[in-house]
């Protein structure tokens, strides 16, 4: 069974010791631990390969003669997984394998005869770790800078905040080869923030045992972690995280690194890596990446504040209307059908009057959940205003729009809001309109093509759906009406501006 040991004042380097002799494993482990190294042990080649797949290893000490998979077999398999991993072969039968020929044939970095004693082993270990350090430094410096330059555009593209946070953690974990890590952010709204004005203009509040940080992305042993607290980390870890945020500098623990995410004086959150970073160039690369990530996170938050309704999680009307014009133009160019849904909650006044605005907000939030769950990733949904909602369904014919409306009605009827101890089911009315495939002759189109044409078509599409929504309400609600097929309007005769 594999075991992991750690010295009190570690070097930050990890050695994998592979030998089928338990006595040799134990004695050599203790020797290497006294030098301050982290030691992983494996009693077979197969066990060693599993460790290499899942753990950080700087140097391998592999016994040449082992039953089943020999040391030579292990080296060949490891090279497929980690081509630059430093390896030293150990043997008690040195005469059978000429060292120079073996080093060349297996592309290994050392050859240790066990009969030569511990001092010779430590010399080989020091040489192997130095070689590992410089190879890692050279590789990471070159790859790291290239990586950061390549990834920066992706960090700053328009995407959901959750996708960005997960991407940031995976990128930095991949850059350093870290298995266990998490990214935690300061909640955007917190009633305690005003009590600690020294930290980012009231944006951050932290207690000794609860840092008020929410984990948004995590890997390895932190994958199920939701909050940064003493249930998952010890007190020293918590203090270092607090220190990283308060001082705005990277903090190195005994076996971990805490990276603050900063934008000016604002603390966005932290990245916690279960890996000690000590090299100055590596720290510089991390700092560059963290600065880019923090700006991207802040920009995405601001973008969401401007485009996303906080109650429902759907787009706000202004942004949605821009999307509608864009989709009308896309349908025109591609010759595709485009459908539009307008939705209104039935009985919203009753919910507000009897349950108050808290119950009303809960009802609106439930509608937001339903729309996100029942629509496709290519569909665009919004809170149109009050208790009205809308959805753009690209490349969708009337039949498809009816199916979408049916999904919404079916899902919504299972949602209930609690009012004065009683559960009230939610109902809505839906109006549907559709633009057919474009069939006009472009020979009659004005040059340059007026952008106002698409704005007009988008407005007509909304009006048609609104008329159908009114009809659904008049029929008693909790149903859809339409789709009303809206023909493409004739081209305007006068130039009104460029498309």
C-alpha positions in Angstrom: 0.0 0.0 0.0 1.3 3.4 -0.9 2.2 5.8 1.9 3.0 9.5 2.0 5.3 11.0 4.6 6.3 14.6 5.2 9.2 16.2 7.2 8.4 19.1 9.5 10.5 21.6 7.5 10.3 20.3 4.0 12.3 21.2 1.0 9.2 21.2 -1.2 10.6 18.4 -3.3 8.9 15.0 -3.7 10.7 11.7 -4.1 9.0 8.4 -5.1 10.8 5.4 -3.7 10.1 2.1 -5.5 11.3 -1.2 -4.1 9.9 -4.6 -3.3 11.8 -4.8 0.0 9.8 -3.4 2.9 12.9 -3.1 5.1 14.7 -1.0 2.4 11.7 1.2 1.8 11.4 2.0 5.5 15.1 2.7 6.1 15.6 4.8 2.9 12.4 6.7 3.6 13.6 7.7 7.0 17.0 8.8 5.5 15.3 11.0 2.9 12.8 12.4 5.3 15.7 13.6 7.5 16.9 15.6 4.5 13.5 17.4 4.5 12.0 15.7 1.4 8.5 14.5 1.0 8.6 10.7 0.4 6.1 8.5 -1.5 6.7 4.8 -1.4 5.6 2.0 -3.7 6.3 -1.8 -3.3 5.7 -2.6 -7.0 6.0 -1.0 -10.5 2.3 -1.0 -11.0 1.7 0.9 -7.8 4.5 3.4 -8.7 2.8 4.1 -12.0 -0.5 4.9 -10.3 1.3 7.4 -8.0 3.0 9.1 -11.0 -0.4 9.5 -12.6 -2.0 11.2 -9.7 0.8 12.8 -7.5 3.5 15.3 -8.0 6.9 13.6 -8.2 10.3 15.3 -8.8 12.5 12.3 -8.6 12.1 8.5 -8.7 14.4 6.0 -7.1 13.6 2.6 -8.7 14.9 -0.8 -7.8 16.1 -2.6 -10.9 15.3 -6.1 -9.9 11.6 -6.5 -8.9 9.1 -9.3 -9.5 6.5 -8.8 -12.2 7.5 -5.4 -13.5 11.2 -4.7 -13.4 12.8 -1.3 -12.9 13.5 -1.2 -16.6 9.8 -1.8 -17.4 8.8 0.9 -14.9 11.2 3.4 -16.6 9.7 2.7 -20.1 6.1 3.2 -18.8 7.0 6.3 -16.8 8.6 7.9 -19.9 5.2 7.7 -21.6 3.5 9.6 -18.8 6.3 12.0 -17.7 9.1 12.3 -20.3 11.1 14.7 -18.2 10.8 13.0 -14.8 14.3 12.4 -13.2 14.9 8.7 -12.5 17.7 7.0 -10.6 18.0 3.2 -10.8 19.0 1.3 -7.6 20.4 -2.2 -7.6 22.2 -4.6 -5.3 23.8 -6.4 -8.3 25.8 -3.6 -9.9 28.1 -5.8 -11.9 25.4 -7.3 -14.0 24.4 -4.0 -15.6 27.2 -1.6 -16.7 26.1 1.8 -15.3 27.2 3.9 -18.3 25.4 1.6 -20.8 22.3 1.5 -18.6 22.1 5.3 -18.2 22.3 5.8 -21.9 19.9 3.0 -22.9 17.1 4.0 -20.4 17.7 7.8 -20.5 18.0 7.9 -16.7 19.8 10.4 -14.5 21.6 8.1 -12.0 22.7 4.6 -11.1 23.1 3.7 -7.4 24.7 0.6 -6.1 23.0 -0.1 -2.7 26.3 -1.5 -1.3 27.9 1.9 -1.6 26.0 3.2 1.5 23.7 6.1 2.3 26.1 9.0 1.6 26.5 8.0 -2.0 22.7 7.7 -2.3 22.2 11.2 -0.9 24.7 12.5 -3.5 22.7 10.9 -6.3 19.5 12.3 -4.8 21.0 15.8 -4.6 22.2 15.6 -8.2 18.8 14.3 -9.4 16.8 17.0 -7.6 19.0 19.7 -8.9 18.6 18.4 -12.4 14.9 18.2 -11.9 14.8 21.7 -10.6 16.6 23.2 -13.6 14.7 21.2 -16.1 11.4 22.2 -14.4 12.4 25.8 -14.2 13.5 26.0 -17.9 10.3 24.2 -19.1 7.9 26.1 -16.9 9.5 29.5 -17.7 9.2 29.0 -21.4 5.9 27.2 -21.4 4.5 29.4 -18.7 5.0 32.6 -20.5 3.7 31.1 -23.7 0.8 29.6 -21.9 -0.2 32.9 -20.2 0.1 34.8 -23.5 -2.1 32.2 -25.2 -4.7 32.0 -22.5 -5.2 35.7 -21.8 -7.7 36.2 -24.7 -9.8 33.3 -23.4 -9.8 34.8 -19.9 -11.2 38.1 -21.2 -13.8 36.7 -23.6 -17.5 37.0 -22.8 -18.6 34.0 -20.7 -20.5 33.1 -17.6 -18.7 33.9 -14.3 -18.9 30.3 -13.2 -17.3 29.0 -16.4 -14.5 31.7 -16.0 -13.8 30.7 -12.4 -13.5 27.0 -13.2 -11.3 27.8 -16.2 -9.0 30.0 -14.2 -8.4 27.3 -11.6 -7.9 24.5 -14.2 -5.4 26.7 -16.1 -3.2 27.5 -13.1 -3.5 24.0 -11.7 -2.5 22.6 -15.1 0.4 25.1 -15.5 1.9 23.9 -12.2 0.8 20.3 -12.3 -1.2 20.7 -9.1 -3.8 18.0 -8.2 -5.5 19.5 -5.2 -6.6 23.2 -5.4 -9.5 25.5 -5.0 -10.6 29.0 -6.0 -12.8 31.0 -3.6 -14.3 34.4 -4.0 -15.6 37.0 -1.8 -19.5 37.2 -2.1 -20.6 40.3 -3.9 -23.0 41.2 -1.2 -22.4 40.5 2.5 -24.0 42.2 5.5 -20.8 41.9 7.5 -18.6 43.7 5.0 -19.2 47.2 6.5 -17.7 46.0 9.8 -14.2 45.6 8.4 -13.5 48.8 6.3 -9.7 48.1 6.2 -10.3 45.3 3.7 -11.2 46.5 0.2 -13.6 49.3 0.8 -16.1 47.1 2.7 -16.0 44.4 0.0 -14.5 41.8 2.3 -15.3 40.6 5.8 -13.6 37.7 7.5 -13.8 36.0 10.9 -11.0 33.9 12.4 -12.8 30.7 11.8 -14.9 31.7 8.8 -13.3 33.7 6.0 -16.6 34.4 4.3 -15.2 33.0 1.1 -17.3 30.8 -1.2 -15.6 28.1 -3.1 -16.5 28.4 -6.8 -14.1 25.8 -8.3 -12.1 23.0 -6.8 -10.1 19.9 -7.7 -8.8 16.8 -6.0 -9.5 16.5 -2.3 -11.2 19.9 -2.3 -13.7 19.0 -5.0 -16.7 18.9 -2.7 -15.7 21.9 -0.6 -18.3 24.7 -0.6 -16.9 27.2 1.9 -13.5 28.1 3.3 -13.6 27.1 7.0 -12.0 25.0 9.7 -14.0 21.9 8.5 -11.6 21.7 5.6 -8.4 23.6 6.5 -6.5 24.0 9.7 -6.1 27.3 11.6 -2.7 28.1 10.1 -4.1 27.7 6.6 -6.9 30.0 7.4 -4.6 32.6 8.8 -2.4 32.5 5.7 -5.4 32.9 3.5 -6.5 35.9 5.5 -2.9 37.2 5.3 -2.8 36.8 1.5 -6.0 38.8 1.2 -5.1 41.5 3.7 -1.5 42.0 2.5 -2.2 41.4 -1.1 0.8 39.2 -1.5 1.3 35.5 -2.3 1.7 33.5 0.9 3.8 30.2 1.1 2.8 27.7 3.6 4.8 24.6 4.6 3.2 22.6 1.7 0.8 25.1 0.0 0.6 28.4 -1.8 -2.1 31.0 -1.4 -2.5 33.5 -4.3 -4.7 36.6 -3.8 -6.8 37.8 -6.7 -6.6 41.6 -6.7 -7.8 44.4 -8.8 -6.3 47.6 -7.5 -7.3 47.7 -3.8 -10.2 45.3 -4.3 -9.8 41.7 -3.1 -11.7 39.4 -5.4 -10.7 36.1 -3.8 -7.9 33.6 -3.5 -6.5 30.6 -5.3 -5.2 27.9 -2.9 -2.7 25.3 -4.3 -1.8 22.2 -2.3 1.8 22.7 -3.5 4.6 24.9 -2.2 6.0 27.4 -4.8 9.4 28.7 -3.8 11.1 29.6 -7.1 11.1 33.3 -7.8 10.5 32.9 -11.5 7.6 30.5 -10.9 6.1 33.0 -8.4 6.5 35.8 -11.0 4.6 33.7 -13.6 1.9 32.9 -11.1 1.6 36.6 -10.2 1.2 37.6 -13.9 -1.5 35.0 -14.4 -3.3 35.9 -11.2 -3.4 39.6 -12.2 -4.9 38.7 -15.6 -7.4 36.3 -13.9 -8.5 38.9 -11.3 -9.2 41.6 -14.0 -11.1 39.0 -16.0 -13.2 38.0 -13.0 -13.9 41.6 -12.1 -14.9 42.5 -15.7 -17.2 39.5 -15.9 -18.9 40.5 -12.7 -19.4 44.0 -14.0 -20.7 42.6 -17.3 -23.2 40.3 -15.5 -24.3 43.3 -13.3 -25.1 45.2 -16.5 -26.7 42.3 -18.4 -28.2 39.8 -15.9 -31.2 40.3 -13.7 -30.3 39.6 -10.1 -33.6 38.1 -9.1 -34.1 35.6 -12.0 -30.5 35.1 -13.4 -31.8 35.9 -16.9 -30.7 38.7 -19.2 -32.1 42.1 -18.6 -34.3 43.7 -21.3 -31.9 46.1 -22.8 -29.2 43.5 -23.5 -31.9 41.0 -24.7 -33.3 43.5 -27.3 -29.8 43.8 -28.8 -29.6 40.0 -29.0 -32.9 39.9 -30.7 -31.8 42.3 -33.5 -28.7 40.2 -33.9 -30.6 37.0 -34.2 -33.1 38.5 -36.7 -30.1 39.5 -38.8 -28.6 36.1 -38.5 -31.9 34.4 -39.5 -32.1 36.7 -42.5 -28.6 35.9 -43.7 -28.8 32.1 -43.1 -32.3 31.7 -44.4 -33.4 30.1 -41.1 -36.7 30.3 -39.1 -36.7 32.2 -35.8 -39.3 32.0 -33.1 -40.0 34.2 -30.1 -41.9 33.5 -26.9 -43.5 36.0 -24.6 -44.5 34.7 -21.1 -46.5 36.4 -18.3 -47.1 34.9 -14.8 -50.8 34.4 -14.0 -51.9 35.7 -10.7 -48.8 37.7 -9.8 -50.8 40.4 -8.2 -52.4 37.9 -5.8 -48.9 36.5 -4.9 -47.6 40.0 -4.1 -50.8 41.0 -2.2 -51.0 37.9 0.0 -47.3 36.9 0.3 -45.5 40.2 -0.1 -42.7 41.0 -2.4 -40.5 38.3 -1.0 -43.0 35.7 -2.2 -43.1 37.6 -5.5 -39.4 37.5 -5.9 -39.4 33.8 -5.1 -42.0 33.3 -7.9 -39.9 35.3 -10.4 -36.8 33.3 -9.4 -38.6 30.0 -10.0 -39.7 31.2 -13.5 -36.0 32.0 -14.2 -35.0 28.5 -13.2 -37.7 27.0 -15.4 -36.6 29.0 -18.4 -33.0 28.1 -18.0 -33.8 24.4 -17.5 -36.2 24.0 -20.4 -34.5 26.0 -23.1 -31.4 25.1 -25.2 -28.0 26.5 -24.7 -28.5 28.4 -28.0 -31.7 30.0 -26.8 -31.7 33.4 -25.2 -33.9 34.2 -22.2 -34.7 37.4 -20.3 -36.8 39.1 -17.7 -38.7 41.5 -20.0 -40.2 43.6 -17.3 -42.1 43.0 -14.0 -43.5 39.5 -14.3 -43.1 39.3 -18.1 -40.4 37.1 -19.6 -39.2 36.4 -23.1 -37.1 33.8 -25.0 -35.5 33.9 -28.4 -35.4 30.5 -30.1 -33.0 30.6 -33.1 -33.4 28.2 -36.0 -36.9 27.1 -34.6 -40.0 26.6 -36.7 -43.6 27.0 -35.3 -43.8 23.3 -34.3 -40.5 23.6 -32.4 -41.7 26.7 -30.6 -44.9 24.9 -29.5 -42.8 22.1 -28.1 -40.7 24.7 -26.2 -43.8 26.4 -24.8 -45.2 23.0 -23.7 -42.0 22.2 -21.8 -42.2 25.5 -20.0 -45.8 25.0 -19.0 -45.2 21.4 -17.8 -42.2 22.4 -15.8 -43.7 25.5 -14.2 -46.8 23.6 -12.9 -44.6 21.6 -10.6 -43.2 24.8 -9.0 -44.9 26.2 -6.0 -44.3 29.3 -3.9 -45.1 29.3 -0.1 -47.6 32.0 1.0 -48.8 32.1 4.6 -47.9 28.5 5.1 -49.6 27.3 2.0 -48.1 26.3 -1.3 -49.4 28.1 -4.4 -48.7 26.5 -7.8 -47.3 28.8 -10.4 -49.0 29.3 -13.8 -48.3 31.4 -16.8 -49.6 32.4 -20.2 -47.4 32.3 -23.4 -47.6 34.0 -26.7 -45.6 32.7 -29.7 -44.5 34.3 -32.9 -42.3 33.1 -35.7 -40.3 34.5 -38.6 -40.3 32.1 -41.5 -37.3 31.4 -43.8 -36.4 34.5 -45.7 -37.8 34.2 -49.3 -37.6 37.8 -50.7 -35.4 38.6 -53.7 -32.2 40.4 -52.8 -32.3 42.0 -56.2 -34.7 44.5 -54.7 -32.6 45.2 -51.6 -31.2 48.7 -51.1 -27.5 49.3 -51.1 -26.1 49.7 -48.5 -28.6 47.6 -46.6 -30.3 49.6 -43.7 -29.8 48.3 -40.2 -33.1 49.8 -39.2 -34.8 47.0 -41.2 -33.8 44.4 -38.7 -34.8 46.6 -35.8 -38.2 46.9 -37.3 -38.6 43.2 -37.9 -37.5 42.5 -34.3 -40.1 45.0 -33.0 -42.9 43.3 -35.1 -41.9 39.9 -33.8 -42.3 41.1 -30.2 -45.6 42.8 -31.0 -47.0 39.6 -32.6 -46.0 37.5 -29.6 -47.5 40.1 -27.2 -50.8 39.9 -29.1 -50.8 36.1 -28.8 -50.0 36.4 -25.1 -53.1 38.6 -24.6 -55.2 36.0 -26.3 -53.9 33.3 -24.0 -54.8 35.4 -21.0 -58.3 36.1 -22.4 -58.8 32.3 -22.8 -58.2 31.8 -19.0 -54.4 31.6 -18.8 -52.0 28.7 -18.2 -51.8 28.0 -21.9 -50.0 29.2 -25.1 -51.4 31.0 -28.1 -49.9 31.0 -31.6 -47.5 30.7 -33.2 -48.3 33.8 -35.3 -46.2 33.6 -38.4 -44.8 37.1 -39.3 -43.9 37.5 -42.9 -40.7 39.4 -43.8 -41.6 43.0 -44.6 -40.8 44.5 -48.0 -37.5 46.3 -48.2 -37.5 50.0 -47.6 -37.0 52.1 -50.7 -34.7 54.7 -49.2 -31.2 54.4 -47.8 -31.3 54.6 -44.1 -27.8 53.8 -43.1 -25.3 50.9 -43.3 -26.2 47.5 -42.0 
